[in-house]
Amino acid sequence: MHFLLHSAQEAIDPSPYFDTAFYYQAEPLLQSSGFNALVHYLRNVPSGRAHSANPLFSDAYYFDTHPGLDLRSSTPLAHYL
């Protein structure tokens, strides 16, 4: 619960695979509005509007190289892991 409530102010990473500060750099209005970066990522992956979860993994590249990936059931990063 702490992560959901305070991640925008504290830029807390929920795991080593999701870099909250990196995500907020790509979407600066999210942090200033107090919106949780991970929630934004999970809600927007199916539509292709989410940014990559960290600088070492490109969601767009992974999706392009795995055309059968169903974004409604998994994120590119989760599929990879």
Secondary structure, 3 states (H helix, E strand, C coil): CHHHHHHHHHCCCCECCECHHHHHHHCHHHHHHCCCHHHHHHHHCCCCCCCCCECCECHHHHHHHCCCCCCCCCCHHHHHC
